[in-house]
Amino acid sequence: MPTDLLDRVAQQLPQLIRWRRDLHAHPETGVHNPRTQQAVRQALDGLDLEVAQGRTCSSVTATLRGSRPGPTILLRADTDALPMTEDTGLDFASQTPGAAHACGHDMHTAMLLGAATLLATDLREKVAGTVKFVFQPGEEGCGGAERMLDDGLLDEPADAAFALHVNPNLPSGVIATKPGSFFASCDEFEITLTGRGGHASMPHTCNDPIPALLTLGTSLLSTVSRSFDPADPVLVSLGAVTAGTTTNVIPESGVLKGTLRAYTPASRAQAWARITRLAESTAEAHGLTCRITHSYGCAPTINTPDAAQQSLHLAAELLGPERSVELSSPVMAAEDFGYVLERVPGALVLLGACPPGTSPTEAAPCHSNRMTLDEHAMITGTALHLAVALTGLHPRA
């Protein structure tokens, strides 16, 4: 691995910042990000890369053929924003109402563009094998990874896959990950309990769903998680509880909406069974009917142990051992890179990007309307992309 990767990327930082700020000011949500796709295409224009666009989403895949045979490495960046309002006060804050890059995908995209540029030009003769630069929309619960897989992302098999995610609550420039389960799955559910409505003065003539709704909500938040080994936890969160329209009417029905997160497929399946039993038994005990709908979201992100360790080894070699951190526990957030890692050995890592003048514990987190990042962390992230592309994710003898 070249010893001057950080210096090479540092010289490129002004361009990375320009790319990032342009994307930040013009965020797009979901699986169709046409302006972002055009910006990525323009940044790649003129490079000796095979560039393809997605059929069912606005993805871009750029393929670099190295100077000699070797493995195929997939490097991925997500491109989509969140459907929310930004309140950072930045000069380059979102100009798109109701959309904001509050999860750092603008930086992910800029870093991968930087890596593609350097590998396709100055470092091309050092590339053995094939590098695929994958720009994926729709990571934020919109099925972007699955669409890209359906579009043929892995028709040419990959030997390893790598992605990074910025984190404002880690010191800037630190790389952190762990082998095995790293990010959780995230599924959504909606439970409707239906009884008989009526006048609030005559509850005995009704079958009020509200007491059952409250009982079920408490049970979901407490007994589900306590049914699992703390070493393999699950998390149920309620985001909406809806019943009734006014003070003197007992409603006919009430609704609970929430999410289920788990680190392993087995605990995910067991938790769904537990939620279903609780809902049905609560409804039966109160003489109500119960309707449960759920949608499977992101799969758990499970790092291949060797790939995670090699990521940390490369980070230590590149940055120093103090900036390469093996985490002791996984993260309850979700990431659809897990779908790729179900099919290809690889790893997801966190890139610390705590903004200057703020401590990691006080920085606004991802998905906050006030989240900001240290743009200098892009030097670290881009350099690590380069190191993975040049070295691979298989431990060296």
N, C-alpha and C positions, 0 to 999 in steps of 0.2 A: 504493500500500500504506500503510495507517495506520502512523504512526510510534510508536504506543504499544502495539504488540502484546505486547512483553515485559512491560510494566507490567500489562496486562490479565490475562495468564496468571499473573504473580506473585501477584496477588490471589486467583487460583483455586488456588494451590498446595496449601493445606491439604486441599481436596477431592480433588485429584489424588492426594495421599499416602494419603488414606483409601481411595479406590478401589484404589490399587495394593496397599496392605497387606492389604486384604481378599482380593484375588485371590491374593496371595503366600501367604497362610496356608491357602488352600484350592485347591491346584493340581489340574488335571485333565489327563490325557494323551490323545493320540490325536485322532480326529475327532469324538468325542462328549464335549463339555464342558458338560453340562446346567446345572450350578450357575453356571458362568461365563456361559453364555448368558443365564440368568435375571438375573444381576447387570448385564449389559450392557443388557438390556431395561429393567430398573428404572431405571438411570441415564438412559436416553433417554426414559423415560415423561414425558409432559407437553410434550415438545418438538414443534414443528410439523415432523415428519419422517415420511416414508413408510417404515415398518419392516417388513422381511420376514425370515423364517427359512429356513434351507436345508432341502432335502428329504432329502438323503443325509448331512448332517453338521449339527452344532450351530452353524452360522454365523448371523450377523446382518448384514443390510445395511440401512443407514438412508440414505434419499435426501432431500436438501434441494433444493428448487426456488428458485432465486434470484429477486431482484426484477426482473431484466431478462434478455434473452437472452444466451447466452454458451456457452462450451465445457462439456463434461462432464468433471469431474476425479474420479478414483478415488483415495481415500486408504485404505491398508490397514494393519491391525494384526493380528498373529497372537496367538492366545489360549491355546495349549496349553503344557503344561509337559513336563518330561523325566521318564522313568521311573528315578529315582535318589533317593538319600537326601540331604537337606540337612544340613550341619554348620556353619552360620554362627553359631549362637547368638543370632540376632536375636529380639527380643521377638515378632515376627510371623512367625517361621519356619514352614515347612510343618507343618500338622497332619494331613496325609494320608500314611500310610506308603507309601514307595516312589514318591513323586512330589515334584518340586521345580521351582520357577521359577528354574532356574539359567541361563536364557538371556535373561532380561529381558522376556519376553512380557507379564508383568504390567504393566510400565511402558509397553510399547507400547500396550496396551489402555487404560490410564488416560489416556495422552496423547491418543489419538484420541477418547476420550469427552470430554475437555476441549475439544478443537477443535470437536467436534460441538455441544457446549453453547454455546460462544461464537458460532459461526457461525449457529446457529439462533435466537439471541436478540440480543445486543448488536450483532453485525456483519451481521445478515441483509440489511439494506438495501444493503450493499456487495458482496454476492455477485451476480455476473453468470453466469448459466448454472446448471449442476447440479453438486452435490457428492455423491458416493457414499462413505459411511463403511463400510468393509468390515472386519468382525471375523471372522477366519478361524481355525478350529481346524486341527489336524493338520499344522502346518508341519514338525514334527520327523520327517521321513521317512515320514509317514503319508498323503500324497496329498491334503492338504486343499485346496490351490489347484486341483488338477485336479477335485476333487469340486465345488467352487464354480463352476468354469467349466462343468462338465456340468449343474449345476443352473440355469444361465442367467445367470451373473453379467454377461456381456457381451451379453445379448440386446438391451439398450439400449446401443449402442456408446459407449465412452469415448474421449475425445480425448487424455487423458494419464493416467498412473498414477504414484503416488508412495508410497514406504514408507521407513521408517527402522529401523535396528537399533542398539540400544545396544551399547557396547563399553567395558568397564572398563579396557582397556589404551590408551585415548586420554584426554587431559586432559578434564576435565568441561566440557561446553558447547561442545566443538569439533565442527564438521561436516566430514566427510571423505568423498570419493567420487572416482570417476574415470570418464571416458567409456569406452564400449566394454566389453570383458570385465571384470567386477568380481568376481563370485563364481563358483566352479567348479560343474560338475555333480558328482553323487555317486551312483555305482552300486555295487552289491554283487555279489560272486561267491563261488562255492563250487566247489572242484575236488577230486574224489575220484579217487585212484589206487588201483587194485586189482591185487593179485598173488596169491600163495599163502602162507598162513600155515603155521606149524609150530613146532618146538622150537628154542629159541635155541642149542642145542648143535649143530644140524645145519642151518645156513643154506644149505648147498649143495643141500638138498632143498626149499628154499622159493624164493619169489620175493618178496623183502622190499621193501615199498613205501617204507620209511623213507628209505633213501639217495636215492631219486628225489624224495621229498617235500622233503628238505633242499636238494637241488640246485635244484629248481623254485622253492622259496621264495627262495633267494639270487638266482636269475635274475630273478624278478619284481621284487624290490626294487632291482635294479641295472640290468639291461639294458633294461628297458622305458623308464624315464625317460631313459636315455642315447640312446634312439632318436629323441628329439624335440628340436626347436629350443628352446633355453633361453628364447626370446621367446614360445613357446607351449607351456609345459611340461605334463606330466601327472604325476600322483602315484599310485603304488600303495602301499597299506599293508596289512599282514597283521594281523588282529586275533585269529585263532585258528588253531592248528596242533594237530591231534588225530590220535593213532595209538596203538594198543596199550592194554593194561590192567594189565600187570604186567611184571616184569623178565625172565622166562624164556620168554616167548611172542613169537614174531615175528607181528605182526598181518597179517591178510589185506589190510587197506586203511588208508589215511590220508587226512586231509582238510585242505585249506587254505581259510580263509575270509578275505576282505578287501574292500577298497574301491578303486575307481578314480575319480580326480578329474581333470577336464580343463576348460579354459576355453572351448574352441570345439567345435562339433559335429563338425568334421572330425577334430580330434585325438582326440576321444572315440571315434569310429568306428575310427580307425587303431589306437588303443591296445587296443581289444577284439580286433581281429584279431591283434595282436602277442601278447597274453596267450593267445589260443586256440592259436596256432602253438607257443608255448613249451611249453604244457601237453601238447599232443599229441605233439610231438617228444620231450620228456623221457620221457613214458610209453613211446613206441615204443622209445627207446634202452635202456630198462630192461626191456622185455618185459612191460609192464603195460598194463592198460586204463585209459582216462581218461573221466571224466564231468564235464562243465562245465555249471553252471547259473549264470545271472546275472539280475539284476533291475535295470531302469533306475530310478534314483531321480530326483532333481531335475535339471532342465535347467540349463545354465549361465545365470547372470544377466548379461545384456548390456545395459548402460545405453545408451539413445539419446544420442548425443553432445550434441546441443543441450539435451536435458532435464537431463543431468548438469551441464553448464556453467551452465544457468539455476538449478539448485539451489544451486550454489556462489555464483552471483551474489546470489541472495536471501539466503543465509546471510551473505555479506559485508555486504550492505546492512543486515541485521537485527542482526548481532552485531559487525561490524568485520572487516576483511580478515584479521586475525591468527587468527581463529577459523574461517575457511573454508579448507580444505586440499584441494588436488587431489593425490591419491595417485599415485605413479609406477608402482606395480605392483598387480595384483589380489590377491584373498584366496582361499586354498584352501578356505575353508569353503563350505558350500552353502546355498542359500536358494530355496524353491520359488516366490518372487515372480518368478523367471525365466520361469515358464509364462505369467504375465500379460504380462511384457515381450516375449514372443514375438508377442503379439497387439496390444499397445497401446504407443505410444511412452511412455517414462517413465524413472524413475530410482529406484534404491535408494541411500540414503546411510547412513553410520555416524554415530552420535551418541556422542561421548565422555561417559563416566559414571564415570570413575575415582573411587573412594570417597575422602572426605577423609582426610588423614593418610597416604596411600599413594601411591607413585609409580606411573605407568602401567606401568612395566616390572616392578614387583613385585606388582601387583594380581592376585588370582586371576582367571583368564580365564573367559569363558563356558563352560558345561558343567562347571565345577568345583563340587564339593560345598561349597566355601567362597566362592563368588562373591558379592560384594556390590556395590551401585551407589550413586552419589550421586543422591538423589531430586531435588535442585535442578536437575539436568540436564533434568528434565521441563519446566521453563520453556522452555528452548531448543527442545526437540523439538516441544512443542505449538505454540509460536509459528511454527516453520517449517511445520508443517502448515497453519496459518492463512495464512501468506504464499503457499504454493503454491495453496491454494484460492482466494485472492483475486486472485492475479496470473497463475497458470498456469505452465506449464513451457516455453512457447515464448519464445525470446529476444526482448526488446523492441527496437524500432528506436531 
